[in-house]
């Protein structure tokens, strides 16, 4: 299943970043760097998907992308030094 998950990457005053999603309010993770925070999204998303399955809740319709063997549009954060 392909999912298109909008993410908000918010710097924290004490350092590090918090990541949330406006479509999945249950998705919250963090990291000491932007790259680490983004890397942690996969685990957080897996936990949210399990929560939705266990409670028989449907995912937001604009989150689920059609299965396709064609190109997939992807926007991401790229951290450079």
C-alpha atoms as one frame of an Amber mdcrd trajectory, in Angstrom:
protein
   0.000   0.000   0.000   1.345   3.409  -0.930   0.604   6.240   1.477   1.117
   9.947   0.928   1.614  11.385   4.411   1.956  15.135   4.893   4.442  15.896
   7.663   5.250  18.973   9.737   8.856  19.182  10.930   9.086  21.608  13.847
  12.365  22.685  15.456  12.331  22.584  19.259  13.822  25.318  21.440  15.860
  22.755  23.412  17.201  21.284  20.178  16.014  18.584  17.881  12.807  18.336
  15.884   9.286  17.061  16.366   7.359  15.553  13.447   3.560  15.476  13.280
   0.986  14.943  10.541  -2.137  17.052  10.013  -3.921  14.008   8.536  -2.872
  11.583  11.277  -2.890  13.434  14.613  -1.727  10.249  16.347   1.563  10.360
  14.440   4.152  12.095  16.619   7.867  11.425  16.654  11.088  13.331  17.176
  14.809  13.269  16.632  17.970  15.113  17.588  18.378  16.219  13.952  16.001
  16.746  11.026  17.377  13.613   9.362  16.869  11.514  12.497  13.341  12.857
  13.004  12.378  11.988   9.409  13.970   8.541   9.764  11.795   7.912  12.855
   8.583   8.568  10.904   8.455   5.029   9.529   8.250   3.430  12.981   5.718
   6.000  14.184   3.591   5.466  11.076   3.623   1.687  11.574   2.313   2.191
  15.124  -0.445   4.513  13.890  -1.485   2.070  11.154  -1.707  -0.702  13.746
  -3.853   1.537  15.954  -6.222   2.235  13.042  -6.438  -1.495  12.193  -7.117
  -2.519  15.803  -9.874   0.074  16.194 -11.363  -0.677  12.737 -10.927   2.944
  11.669 -10.510   3.851   8.027  -7.485   5.854   7.000  -8.193   9.323   5.612
  -9.058   8.768   1.929  -6.517  11.253   0.561  -3.766   9.416   2.454  -4.080
   6.155   0.507  -2.602   6.189  -2.983  -3.620   3.758  -5.671  -1.275   0.842
  -6.153   0.634   1.499  -9.305   3.622   0.298 -11.199   4.089   3.815 -12.545
   5.881   6.819 -11.096   5.087   8.090  -7.617   5.283  11.805  -6.753   7.449
  12.288  -3.677   8.319  15.400  -1.721  10.847  15.013   1.062  13.269  16.888
   3.249  16.878  16.602   2.220  19.402  17.667   4.840  22.746  18.885   3.550
  25.768  20.099   5.445
